[in-house]
Amino acid sequence: MVIESDIFKVMHQRRSIRKFSEREISKEDLEKILEAGLRAPFAAQLCSVVYTSDKNKMKEIKGIGIYPTTKILMFFLIDLNRMEKIMKLRGHEYDTDDAMTLWLGIQDTTLVIENVILAADSLGMGSVLLGVAPQIADILSEVFNIPQRVFPVVGLCLGYPDPSVETDIRPRYPLKYSAFEDSYKELNEEELRECMKEMDEGYITQGYYIKNKAKIPLPEGQKDEIDYNKYSWSEHISRKMIKRKHVREPLIDIIRRHGFRID
Ligand SMILES: Cc1cc2nc3c(=O)[nH]c(=O)nc-3n(C[C@H](O)[C@H](O)[C@H](O)COP(=O)(O)O)c2cc1C
């Protein structure tokens, strides 16, 4: 087996890429990363992938923020349709609440996704996830002929990074506040502030929100007193979490519309 790169190097240098060069992804390399992706551990092989390099098709997919220079756009799907057909061939009937099966599907699918991301990075490509995929499930079903009981978890824009764009490696919480030996640790205020500091100073030093003009407005009627120099990751992510409540159709309704039974 050919080892293309040190896996730790690939993991530590990975960052989301949002601008891609003109270089095309070869069919061989695409297959290679998908094969590697689907080597992920699985509970029941509940993941399928749809992808396209067709710009017209990409244009039909509205409301998810596809980056315009994307070479290949992928969607990772929880696929109960295939599982049920296999069960049927074996003479079994699927007749149960879907909550746990959906959970297994998310587990199977997310493992495939990260494998694909790392495999692509190890071949010099870059990618960024698109998290709004479940909310545009109706559009995706239309564009990719996705049947009932198959549901998108996340999208992925893929390509070779544009060499003229330098992309920083983003910080993470300190390990000691995310991984706990023997017993979960509730963080006190000082420790939480340390987490925030690590993230906020990292993003502010990199000028991320100023460069990307990525400030999220507060809900109507709330005065915004934070300017770009102070707008930080912990503020951004908090605003993202509250915004979610105001704008989207409840996910459970969309999941049910796509044929899943949640009792
Ligand atoms: C589930 C998920 C959904 C995401 N959705 C988006 C998205 O819609 N648009 C985007 O630009 N980045 C998206 N991202 C990328 C994150 O913003 C990014 O991973 C995070 O800021 C950390 O940066 P890094 O990937 O460069 O380390 C998403 C990431 C995840 C894991």
The ligand as a MOL file (V3000), in Angstrom:
LIG
                    3D

  0  0  0     0  0            999 V3000
M  V30 BEGIN CTAB
M  V30 COUNTS 31 33 0 0 0
M  V30 BEGIN ATOM
M  V30 1 C -21.0890 20.4120 9.9890 0
M  V30 2 C -20.3110 21.5970 9.4600 0
M  V30 3 C -20.9450 22.5300 8.6870 0
M  V30 4 C -20.2510 23.6110 8.1550 0
M  V30 5 N -20.8870 24.4850 7.3360 0
M  V30 6 C -20.1960 25.4920 6.7660 0
M  V30 7 C -20.8270 26.3600 5.8360 0
M  V30 8 O -22.0270 26.2300 5.5440 0
M  V30 9 N -20.0800 27.3350 5.2620 0
M  V30 10 C -18.7510 27.5010 5.5490 0
M  V30 11 O -18.1350 28.4080 4.9970 0
M  V30 12 N -18.1200 26.6970 6.4350 0
M  V30 13 C -18.8080 25.6930 7.0410 0
M  V30 14 N -18.1800 24.8300 7.9060 0
M  V30 15 C -16.7450 24.9830 8.1430 0
M  V30 16 C -16.4810 25.5500 9.5270 0
M  V30 17 O -16.7770 26.9110 9.5370 0
M  V30 18 C -15.0160 25.2890 9.8700 0
M  V30 19 O -14.7640 23.9070 9.8400 0
M  V30 20 C -14.6450 25.8440 11.2320 0
M  V30 21 O -14.7740 27.2410 11.2270 0
M  V30 22 C -13.2250 25.4960 11.6230 0
M  V30 23 O -12.3400 25.9490 10.6360 0
M  V30 24 P -11.3550 24.9300 9.8840 0
M  V30 25 O -12.1970 23.9030 9.1860 0
M  V30 26 O -10.5970 25.7850 8.8990 0
M  V30 27 O -10.4610 24.3270 10.9200 0
M  V30 28 C -18.8740 23.7680 8.4630 0
M  V30 29 C -18.2480 22.8170 9.2670 0
M  V30 30 C -18.9530 21.7470 9.7580 0
M  V30 31 C -18.2390 20.7200 10.6110 0
M  V30 END ATOM
M  V30 BEGIN BOND
M  V30 1 1 1 2
M  V30 2 1 2 3
M  V30 3 2 2 30
M  V30 4 2 3 4
M  V30 5 1 4 5
M  V30 6 1 4 28
M  V30 7 2 5 6
M  V30 8 1 6 7
M  V30 9 1 6 13
M  V30 10 2 7 8
M  V30 11 1 7 9
M  V30 12 1 9 10
M  V30 13 2 10 11
M  V30 14 1 10 12
M  V30 15 2 12 13
M  V30 16 1 13 14
M  V30 17 1 14 15
M  V30 18 1 14 28
M  V30 19 1 15 16
M  V30 20 1 16 17
M  V30 21 1 16 18
M  V30 22 1 18 19
M  V30 23 1 18 20
M  V30 24 1 20 21
M  V30 25 1 20 22
M  V30 26 1 22 23
M  V30 27 1 23 24
M  V30 28 2 24 25
M  V30 29 1 24 26
M  V30 30 1 24 27
M  V30 31 2 28 29
M  V30 32 1 29 30
M  V30 33 1 30 31
M  V30 END BOND
M  V30 END CTAB
M  END
